[in-house]
Amino acid sequence: MLMSICSTSTGVYKLFDPIVEQEYTMKNNRAGLVQSQDHFQMLLFSSRHDGWVLATRGDKYMYATNPFTGEMFEFPEATFPAGNQFDGICLSAAPTSPDCIAFSVEKDRNPTGRNRSVYVTLWRAGDEQWTMQRIDDHTPFRTAYCNPVFYDGEFYCLGTRGGLAVFNPNNTTWRVLDKPEAPVLVDGNNFGDDPMPGDMYCHLLEFMGDLIAVFRPHSDGAISVFRLNRCEMAWTKLERLDGAVLFVDNWNAIMMPAPRDIACNRIYLPKFGGCNDAGDANRSAFYDFEARKYYPSYHGVTDRMNSIWSEPRARGDLGLAPQSPAMALWWPLLVLAAAYALCRILLFLIPPTVPSIDVDASDVLEDANQNKEDSYIYIPPRKGKGAQTDKVQCYEPATMKYLGYFPALTPDEVKEHVAQARKAQKIWAKSSFKQRRQFLRILLKYILEHQDLICEISSRDTGKTMVDASLGEIMTTCEKITWLLDEGEKWLKPEYRSCGRSMLHKKAKVEFYPLGVIGAIVSWNYPFHNVFNPMLAAIFSGNAAVIKVSEHASWSGCFYFRIIQAALAAVGAPDNLVHIITGIIAYHGLLGLSFFWLVYSFAETGQALVSSVDKIIFVGSPGVGRMIMNRASDTLIPVTLELGGKDAFIVCEDVDLPSVVQVAVRAALQSSGQNCAGAERFYVHKDIYSTFVSQVVKIIKSISVGPPLSGRYDMGAICMIEHSEKLQNLVNDAVDKGAEIAGRGSFGHLGEDAVDQFFPPTVLVNVNHTMKIMQEEAFGPILPIMKFNSDEEVVKLANDSKYGLGCAVFSGNQKRAIKIASQLHCGVAAINDFASSYMCQSLPFGGVKDSGFGRFAGVEGLRACCLVKAVVEDRWWPYVKTMIPKPIQYPVSENGFEFQELLVETLYGLSVWDRLRSLVNLLKMISEQNNSPANTRKKSR
């Protein structure tokens, strides 16, 4: 590549490929060199290794720059001979060394030049300083237009009389060799006793381990090339370049194997004056070494003084495609690929057109519009007394304000809802993924534009703070939607599988079809996400959805249903594709419940739903989960159960304690601790136990509890009064058995008759596994902290639970944390984080033991909403069809079993030789069977 720097702009490099005569502007246009009126030279630095260039400006500045990468290094300022008092400067560097050397010779009016001195300026990278040495001799180095070459650990240079001069950079000495003699030039001329002619460009270079000398006249004379015979120390004149190509400029020469046959025995030249055969002096040329003739090029070089040949390590350094004959074939494909990539980028940058939907929220934001059938301050019936069976009463847990009521549907009404959904699903099953994605985009747009509304409604219905609602309702749902948009279609398309040895002529695939109507019975703790989560997976996979919302979150659930209805209508989905149903609980006492803390005798609403749908997803307690399984066994439908947990939070001694403490408090108090993936058991290494407890207590004591929409509170209400009583009983049991309350949060202004709806965050220490707080799911803002001595002990403690939903393990050594988590018997694990697995919606979510089974998130959860069908078809139909081999066709031949034995050995033999031997016998049997149908030959062993 001929590299030239434009004198009209700062540091802009042009490249010219002389073989194909193409010009390029380098992708790194500015290499940091500054043009000026001062004397400026540009010469190659380590040309066959990394493409660096050395340049000088004036007598103080020297640069090393790599135009291929844009890197630049400016040497410390040094006065080295390069000004008007000197005849010229030449630079060189070792290919594998950062050291470089500069030669300059004094100007002298004496035509013989015998009284001039040479200055050697050496830059040592190790010392980071210049060393200058003056050489007084009547045979100085030739410096003008002749760079030294690094060869055998020393810098070689031509002397003024054509001999070789050598500079040793290690001891900064120079010497002139007795041999070789000066090479004899064309026409029998030689240097004689006179200095080298001033109108001659002279170059030294190393090629394939040999030292090469090149002599080029300033005029249009012939170019001479010599190779040094190291044995005889004599120059041998070359008549051919033997498959090589030579690049010569004013400063350097590069010799390399010709990349193409057309370039063999050519010498490529930049623009220079006086070359008549080259035509216009503004053009480059090449010299046919055998024909001794110049040929002009159409390429013009900006400045001959600043043009050099350079060989980058690869054309990729230039941002250019490789030059080869195959380029003509690949170029159109590359253009198409680039156009495709550009279109994808533009499509990514241009937002899709998503219509807006209008959802009426006036009746849920204004108390004046409420139908206050009961008192404004509504106290719900407790322990089954006075419960109405035809209405689902709704109120705010934090203020006890009455919100309204919804009908408790009868079993027949539930079945009618399912029947309507089933009719709509048959239409929706034929919808395209494009239509389904548009439905998701409409939902996402509405959520993003109405975050405050969604969070406020969730806060009013469940008592959580706005921040808790944003984290648990908005972020998780948006993550679910974006994952379905990005990957949902991919995981529902047919998936091809391997066929095995016996079915090589077949294609095997798995297809995914909608199941029909997906039923879901969800909890109250995250009313928005718990409705949208099963609905999104069901609708995107082509199903209908009928969702039974909790009686403790029916008010918010029914409003969120309006959003779904509006989005479905916007994409032209059939009516009744999604249903929200409400029902009342028949109270029969208080038992431990995963999300409710009220276990009911599986009310008629839920029974009717389970018996009518094609799959049921349940989020609740183990007791009710068993009832659902029992009911589902009547129709043998698939069941997914998420039944809560007792997650362990493990802290090793090598953690960054302040950051882990903050994570621990959030893990325990998110949504007032009413979080299925919340941390309920804290195990802390004994070495940091006291410090961890003190830092946690400091944060807990600063937390204020109160109505989340009435002031600035860190934590909201407990959803049900009975739940507060349950939490206090767990604390009392632990204290009675030796635990201590290390710290508690404070209450804000709660108002009259509202104390029972709040529970202060509580830290318990000196706990053990005999206490209920370490065995039963608390589902509240309690942090029981227990110390451990070893990794083995904490694994045993964490697995000592009937639950197995999730865990969080913290350690400064990630491998250690992973090892601990791998030994815990649970469905999800977070390493140095809390509940992060749920935010990765590509991952399945679910547990083991009393935490349930099945998964309702990720690829597994999406495909669980589908009928999974295995399909096998002919690979080369109709050319290769399935046929029953003749020996086992009915009626079966006498050697049918023998044939089957050989077939099994041919397909599944342990070694290749066993299989080949059986194949030969099998083919022989088939041949004999065809020739003699009555053959009854027995197998010989």
N, C-alpha and C positions, 0 to 999 in steps of 0.2 A: 504494500500500500504506500503510495506517495502521499505524505502528510505535509500540508502547507498551512501557515498561519497567515490570515488576511491582515495586511497592514492597515486596512481601512476600518477595522473594528477590533475590539479588545478581546484577544484570546479566543477567536473563533477559528476552529480547525476544519479544514476541508480534507477529504480523503479521495484518492483516485486509484482505482484498480486498473492498471495498464493492460492487463490481459483481456478483459472484457470491455475496457474503455467506458467505465461507469464512475460517476462522481457522487459522493455522499457528504452530507454535513453530519459531523459526529454528534451523538446524542448528548455528550457532555461538552457543550459548546465552549464553556469558559473554564479554562484551567488555571486561572489566576495570574497569568503573565501579563504584564503591562507594557504596551508598546510606547516608545518614546523616540525622540530624535537622536538619542544616544546610540552608540554602536551596539547592535543587537545581533547575537548569533544564536542559532538553535541547532543542537547536535544530539545524536541518538545516545541514550543511556541504556546499556545492556539490551541491545536491539533484539536478540533472539530469545529473550527470557520474559520480560514483563512490560516492554513497550514504553519505558520511561524516557523522558527527554531532558537533557541538560541545556540550559540557556544562560547567557550572560548579558548584562546590560550595564554599559559603562565600565568602570574599573573597580566597582565595589559590590555589585549585586550579582548573585548567582542563584538560579532556581533549578529545582528538579520537579518535573510535573509529569503526571500520567494522564494524557488526554482521553484514554480509554475509560478511566474510572473517575476522572475529575479531581483526583488527589493532587496536592501540591505541597512541596517542602521548600522553604526559603532558607538558604544557608546563612549563618551569621555573617554580618558585614565584614568584609576583608578587602584590603587593597591588593589586588593581584594584577599583574601587567596586562592590560587590555585597552589602554587608551591610545591617544594619538602618538605617543612616543614608542609604540610597539608595532611590529609588522603584522601581527595577527595572534589569534589564540586558538588552541585546539584542546578539546576535552575528551576524556575517556573514563571508563569505570569498569571494575571487575564485574562479570556477569552474576556472581554469587556474593558480592561484597558491597556494603554500603559506602566503601571508600571511593573517592574519585580523584582525578589528577588533571591539572591544567598546565599546558606548556605555552610560553610566549617568548618571542625573540625581539630584541631591540631593533629599532629602525637605524639604518646607517646608509649614508650616501655613497659609501665605497661600493662599487659594483661587485666586488668579489665577496663582500659580506664576511670577510675573514675576521674582522675585529668585533663582530657582534656577539652578545652574550645571550644565553638561554636562561629564562627563569622557570623553575619548576615549583608549582604551588600544589601542595597535597592536602586534601581534606581527609581527616581520619574520623570516622563516625564514632569510634570508641572513645576518643579523646574530645570529640566535638570541638575541634579547633583546626585552624589552617597552619600549615608549615610551608615556608617559602625558602627556596634554595637557588642561589645563582650559580650557573655553570659557565665558566670561562674556558673557551676552547675554540680552536680554529675549525673544528668540524661539529658545529652545533646541530641540534635536532632540526629537522624541517617541520615547521609548525603550521605555516599557512596552507589551508586546504588539505591537511593530512592528519587525521586523528590517530592517536596511538591505539593499539589493540592489546587487550589482556591475553597473554599466551604463556602457558607454563608458569603461572604465578608472577609474571613480570609484564611490564608495559613495553611493547616493541614499537619502534618508530623508525621511519626512514631518515637517514642523515642527508645533509645537503648534497653529498656526492653519491647518493644512491645506496650507501651501505646501511646496515642495520644498527641502530642504537637501542640500548636496553636500559630501562630504569627499574630499579628494585625498590618497591614501596616500603619494604620492611626496614632496610637500613638507609634509605634515601640516597643511594649511590647510582651512578650511571656509568655506562661503558659503551664503546663502539666496537663491534665485533670485527675481527679480521676477515672472517668469512661469514656470509657469501660475498663474492664480488658483486659490484653493481650490475644489474641485469642489462643485457644488450637490447636496445630498443629497435624499432622497425627501421629498415633500410641500413642496418649496420651501425647506426649512431650509438654512442654511449655517453656517459657523463664525463669521463676523463677526469681532469683535475679541476674542472670548473664546477661551481655549485650547480645543483639541479636547475634546469631551465625554469624560469619564472612563469612560462605559459603552459605549464604541465600540472594537471591534477594528479596527485599520487595518493593511493589508498593501500592500507594493509587490512586484512581481515582473516579470520579463522574459519575454515570450512572443513568439516569431516576430519578434524584433527590435524589439518595441514594449514600452513601459513601461506596466504595468497597475496600477491602484489598486483595492483591494477594501475596502469598509467594511461591517462586520457588527456589529449591536447585540448587547449581552449578552443582551437579552430576545429575544422571538420576532418582532422586527421584520424588515422586508424588507432584503435584502442588495443593496448597490449596487456596480456594477462600472464602472470608467472606463478608457478608453484614452487615452494622451497623443498628441495630434496634434503631431508634432514641427515641422511647418512653421509652424503658428500658435501653438505652445506653449500649447495649451489642452486641457482635459479634455473628452472626448466620452463621454457616458453610453451604455452598451450595453444594448440591450433583449433581445438574444439572444447566446449564446456562439458561434454559427455553427460547430457541429460540434465544439466543444471541451468539455472537462470541467474543472471547477475543484475543487481539494482545498484546504480551508481548515482550519487549526487555530489554537490560541492564539498560535502564534509565526510560522508560515510560511504561504505560499500557493503552490501549484503549479498551473500551467495547462498542459494538453497536449491534443493531438488525442484525441478519444474513441476508445478501443479497440473499442467496439461502439456501434451506433446507439442502443441503449437508454440509454447513458450521456450522450448529447448533452444540452447545456443543463442539466446537473445540477451542483450544488455539494455536495460531500460534506463532512460535518462530524464531528468526534469528539464525545464526550460533553461537555456543558457545562451548567451550571445555568441555570435561567430559561427554557429553551426548552419552553414548554408543549405546542406541537404535536408535539414530538419524543417526547412521552410520558415514560417513565421517564428521569430524568436520568442514569442509569447506562448508557444506550445511545447509540450513535452515530446519525446521521441523514443524510438527503440533502435538499437544498433544490431544488425545481423552479423554475428561474430564470424561466421564462415564466409559470407559474401562481402564482408567489410563495407557495409552500406547502411546509411541512416534512413529511417522511415518516420515521417511526422505523425503526430497524434492530433486528435481534435480537442484534446484537453489543454486548457491554458492554466498556468500556474501563476498565482498572484505575485509572488516575490521569490526570485530564485535564491536570494540569500537566506530565506527562511523556509526552504522546502527540503525535506529529507525523506528517505525511505525508511519505513518502519514495519516491523513484522509483529503484530499482536499475537498473543497466545492463541486466540481463536477469533473467528469472525463474530462470534457472539459478543465479544468485548465491545464491538462497534455497534451492536444493535442491528446487525445485518443478517439476512438469511444466507446460508451457505451457497456458494456458487458451484453448481454441478449440473450435468445434463438433466438430472432428474428434477431440477428446479422448474423446468417448463411444465412438468406434470403436476407438481405439488403447488405451484403458485396459485392457480385458480381455487384449489381447495383451501389454501390459506386465506385467500381473500374472502371466500364464503364463510369460513370459520370466524374471521374477524368481524364480518358483517353481522353474523349471528350473535356474537358476543356483544357487539354494540347495541343491537336490538334488545337483547336481554337487559343490558344496563339501562337503556332508555325506558324500557317497560318497568324496571325496578324503581327508577327515579320518578316516573309519571304515576301518580296515585290512581288506583282504580276508581271508577265512578260508583259511589255507594249512596243509595238514597237514604234520606233521613226518615225516621218514623216519629209519630206523635203519640205519646202515651199520657193519658189524663191522670194527673197526680193530685188534683185539687182536694179530693176527698180524704186523702191520707195525710195531708200537711196541715189542714185546718181543723182544730178541735170543734169549731162551731158546726161543722158539717157532719159530725159524728152522730150516729143514731144512738143516743144514750138511753137505751131501754132500761138499763140498770143504773145504779148510782154512779156519780162521776168518779168518786174514789171507790174503786171496785176491789173487794176482798174476795178472792176465789175460794170456792169450797175446799176444805181440807179433809184428807183421810176419808174421802168418799161420801161425806155428809152433804146432802143438798145438791148433789151433782145433777145437772140437767142432761138428758140423753139425746135431745133433739137439736142442741146448739153447741157450737164451739165458741166459748167466750174468750175474748182477747184483751189483754191489758199490758201496760208498760211495767216491766219488773222494777225499774229504778224509781218510778213515781207512783205506781199503782193506778195510773190514769186509765180509764176505760177506753178501748179502741174500737170495739164493735163485736159482732159475732158472725159466724158462718154456719151453715147447716151441717149437721152430722149425717152423712149420707147413709142410706140403708143398703144392704147387700144387693138388692135388685138395681138400685140406682148406680152402684159401682159397676155392676156387670153391664149396664146399659152404656156407661162411659167407655168401657173396654170394647164393646161391640162397635161403637162409633169410631173409635180409634183404629180398629182392625179394618174397617172399610176404607178409611183414609190411607192406611198404610199400603194397601194394595196399589194405590195410585202413586204414592210417594216412592215406592220401591223402584219405579221406573224412572225416577228423576236422575238427572245428570249430576256429576260431581261439581260441575260449574255452578248449577243452581244451589247446591248444598253449600258451596263455599260462599256464595253471595249471601245466603242466610247468615252465615257466621260473621261476615264482614258487617252486615247491618247491626247485628248484636254488638259487635266490638265497637263500632262507631257510637252507638247509643251509650254503652257503658263508659267510654272515654269522656263523652260530653255530659254525663249525668252521674259522675262519681259521688258528688256530695249528696244527691238525692238517694241513691242506692244505699250509701253508708248510713244516712240518717234514719232511713226506714229500718235497716237492720239493727241500728242502735236502739231505736224505740221499742222494737219487738223483743230483743234479747238482752238489753242492758249493757252491751259492750260499748267501748269508746269508739270514736270515729277512726282513730289510728288502727285499732284492732280490726275494725271492719274493713278498712282499706287493705291491710295485710292479708286477712283471711278470706275476704269476699272478692275484692276487685283483682288483686294481683294473681291469685290462683286461677280465677276464671279467665282472665285475659291470657294467661300462659296456656291454659287448656285450648282456648280458641286459636291462638297463633300456632300451636303445635299441630292442630288438626288442619289448619290452612296450609302449613308447610309440608306435612308428611302424611296426613290422613289418607289421601287417595293412594299413595304408594303402598301402604300396608293393607289396603283392601283390594288391591289388584291381584290377579292370579299369581301365585308364587310357584316357580318351577323347581322341582326336586330331582335328585338323582334317581335312576331307575334300577340300579343293581345289575348284576351280571346276566341274570336270566331274562331281563327285559331291555336289552340294549336297543332293540328295534322299536321301543316305545318311548313316548314322552309322558312324564308324570308331573302333575301340577296340583296345587291346592287352590280351590275357589272359595270365595266368601260371599254368602248370600244373607239377606236380612232374616232374622228369626221371626219377626212379626210385631208383636206388642211387648215392649219391655216395661215391666212394672218396677217401681222403686218406692220403698218406704224409708224416708230420710228423717234425720234428727233436726233439732232446732238450733244447734249451736252456731252454725253458719247457714242461715236460711237461704241466702242468695246462691252461694256456691253449691250447697247441697241439692238445690233444685236444678241448677244449670249443669252440674257435672254429669249426672246420668242422662239428662236430656240431650246434651251435646253429642255424646257418644252414640246414643240411640238414633237420633235424627240423621247424623252424618253417615251412619252405616245403613240407612234406608229403612229404619224401623219407625214405629210409633211409640209414644211414651205416655204412660199414666202414672202420675207421681202422687203418692199419699204424703202430705206434709204433716209435720208434727202439730198437735193441737196447741203446743206452746209457741208456734211460729206460723200459724195459719194466716194471720193478718198480713204479714210481709210476703209470705209465699203466694198469696192470691194476687197481690200487686205485681210481683215479679212475673206472674203468669201473663199479665197484660203486655209486658215487653215481648215475651215469646210470641204471643198471638199476633202482635203488630208486625214483627219481623217475618213470620211465616206468611202473613197476608201480602207483604211487600214483594215476596218472591213467587207468589202464585201457588203456594202450597195448598193442598186440600184442607177444608175445614176439619176440625176435630182431630188433627194429627197429634196434638199434645193436650193432655188433660191434667188438671190439678184437682185432687179430691181431698175432702176434709172429713174427719170423723172424731168421735168422742172416745175417751178411755173409760173403761169400766174399772174403777179403782178397787184394788184388793190388797191394800197394805203397801208397805215400803220395803223395797229390796234394793240391793246395789244394782245400778243401771249405768251402762257405758255412757250414754249421752243424756238420758232423761232423769235418772235417779227415781223414776217411777216405772215400775214394771206392771204392765196390765195383762189381763188374761186374754191377750191376742184378740182384740175387739173384732166385731163382725165386719167392720170396714176393711181391715187388713185381711181377714180370712177370705172375703169375697174377691179381693184383688188378687191374692196368690192363686186362687183356684181358677182364675180367668185368663191370666196372661201367659206368655210363652217363655218368660224368664223373669226372675225376681232378684232385685238388688236391695239388700237391707243394711242399714246403718243403725245400730242400736245395741242392746244388751245380749249377753249369751243366753239368758233365759228365753227371751222372745225369739232369738235366733233359732233355738231348738224347736220352738213351736212352728216357726215358718218352715223349717226343714220337714217337719212332720206333715204339715199341710201340703207342701210341695210334692211330697212323695205320692200323694194321691194321683197327681197328673204327671209325675216324673219330669218336671221342668228343671232346668239348671238353676242353681242358686249361688249368689255371691254374698258372703256375709262379712261385714266389717264391724267387729264387736268390741272396739275399744282396746285399751292397753294400759300397761303400767311401765312405761319406758324408763330405761336406766340412762343416767347421765354420768359418765365416768370421766374423772379428771386425774391425770397422772401428774407426777411431781415436776415434770420438765416443761410445763406450759407457760405461756405468757399470761399470768394470772389476771391482771386487770381486764383484758379483753374477754377472757373466758367467763369471768364473773358476770359481765354484762349479758353475755349470751345465756348464761344459766338463769338469770332473773327473767329475761324475755321468754325462755323456754317454759318457765313455771307459771308466768302470769299472763301470757297471751290469752286474750278473751276471758280474763278473770280465772285462768286455769281451766276453763271449760273447752278443752282442745284435745281431740283424739290423739294427736301426735305430740302432746305436751310431755314434758319431763316430770316424772312423779317420784323417782328414786334417785338421789344424788349420792354417788360414791366418790370420795375424794381421798387421795393418798395421804397417809399419816404425816408426811413431812411438810405438807402445805395446808393441812386440815384447818388449823387455828386461823391462819391468815385468810384462807378462803371464806371461812364462816364470818370473820369480822368484816370483810369487805362486802359480803352479801347482806349482812345485817345493816350495815351503813346505808346501803341502797334501799333496803326494804323499809327502814324507818323514815325515809324521805318520801315514800309513796303515799299519796292521798287517794282515798276512795270516796266516790260519790256519784250522783246522777250525771251521766256523761254529757248530756246536752244542757245541763243547768250551770255548768262552770268548768273550769279547767282542772280535770281530775285525771290521774294516771290510770285508774282502774275503775271499771263500772260495777254493775250489779250482778248478783247471782240470779239465774233465771227463775228459780222456784224457791219458795220459803222452806219447803221440806229439805231442799238440798243444803241450805245453810245449817239446818239442824244436823244433818248427816255429817257435814264437815266438822262441826264442833264436837260431835261424838267421837270422831276419829282422833282429834287432838286430845280430848280427855282420856281416851284409852291409852295413847302413847305416854302422856304425862303420868298416869297411874302406874305404868310399867317402867318408869325411870327416865323417860325423855324430859328434856327441858325446852322451854320456849325461849330461844335466843333473841328474838326480836319480832315486832309486829308493825304493820303500817297503821296509819291514822285515818279516821273518818272525817269527811267534810260535812257540810250542812245537808243532812239527809231529809229533813222534813218529818212531819208527824206520821206515825204508823208505817214508816218505811225502813226501820232499822233491820228487820228480819231479812230483807232482800240483799243485804251487803255482808261481806265477810272480809276481814282484814287479811292482807298477805301475812303469812306466818312462817317463821323459820324454826324448825325443830332440830335439836342436836341430841347426841347420845341415844339414837334410835337403833333398833335391831329388828330382826325378822320375826320376832314373836309378836310384834305390834301390828294391828290391823292396817295402820297407815303405810306399812311396807308390803302389804299383801293385797288389799282391796283397792280398786280404782277409786281415787279420791275425786277426780274431776273438779278440782278447785285450786285456789292460790296457796298451796301449802308446799314448803320445801323441806322435806326430811333429809338431813345430811348425815351420812355414815362414812366412817373412815375405813380404809383397807390398807394392807401391808404389802401385797404382791399382786402381780398380774393374774396369777393362778387363782388367788382368793377372790378377786373382783369378778372374774369370769364365773366362778361358782355362785357368788352372790347374785349377779345379774340374771343368771339362768334359774334362780330359785323363785319362780313366779309362774302362776297358771296362765299368765298372758304372754304374748310374744309378738307384739306389733312392731316396735322399733327401738332404736338405741342411738346414743350419741357418745362418741369416744374422742377425748382430747389428749393429745400428747405432742411434745416438741419433736418427737421422732415419728414421722408419719407411718413408717413401716410397722412400728410398735402398735400404733393405734389400729392399723388395718388388721394386724394379727389378733388383737383382742376382739375386734368386731367380728372377725370371721368365726370365732368360737361361740358367739352368742346366738341363741336359738330364737330368731325373730325374722320378720319379713322385710324390714327396711333398716338401713344403717347409714348414719352420717358421720364422716370422719372430720374432726375439728370443725364441726358445724352442727346446727340443730335443725332438723326437719327439712333439710335442703333437698332430700330425695323427692319430696312431694312437689317442689317447685320445678323439678325436671319432669315434665309431663310425658316424656318418652318412656319413663320408668313405671313399672307396675307398682300399685300400692295395695297392701293387705298384709295380714299376719298369719300366725300359726297358733295352735293350742286354743285357748278361750278367746283369742283375738279374731278367730274366724278363719275363713279360707276363701280362695278365689281372689281375683284382682280386678279393680274397676278403674284403673288408669293405665296409661302407656299403650304399647302395641298389644299387650296381652288383654288389657281391659277393653280396647276397641274391638278386637277380634272375638272377645267373649260375647259380644252382641250379635254374632253372626252364626249362621249354619255353616260349618266348615266341611267342605265336600272335597274328597279325593277323586281325581280324574286321571285316567290313563287312556292314551290314544296312540294310534299308529304314527310313528315318526316319518315314514316315507310312503304314506298312503297316496295313491293306490298301487304303488310299485311293489311294496313289500306288505303282504297281508298275513294275518295270523292263521296258521294252519296246524292242525293236530298231527304230530308225527305218525307215520303209518303203523309202527309197532304198537302204539297205544290207542289206535282208533278202535272203536267197537265194530265187530267183536275183537277183543284184545288178542294179539299174537302170543304164542307160547313163550317167545323171548321178550315179551313186553317188559317184565321186571328187569331183565338183564339190560335192556336198552335204558331203562330209567336209572339204573345204577351207574352206567357209563356217563349218562348225561349229568348226573349229580357230581361225579368225579371230575368231569370236564369243566364244569362251572366253578366248583369250590375246592379243587385240589389245593393242598398246602403249598406246593411249589409249581413253578412254570412247567417243569419237566413232567410232573404228575399229570397236569392238565393237558399237555400236548400228547402224552402217551394215551390218555383216555380218549382224546379227540380222534386220534388215528383209529383206535378200535371202534369208536362210535361210527365214524364214516365208513369203515369196512363193513360194519353190521348193516348200515343203511343200504350200501351197495349190494350186499348179498341178499338183503330182503327184497330189493327191487328185481334182482335177477332170478331169485328163487323164492317165491312167496311161501312155499311150504317148508322153508328152511327151519330146522329145529336145532341148530348147532348150539351146544352148550358153551358157556363161557369158560375158557381155560385160564386157570390161574397158575 
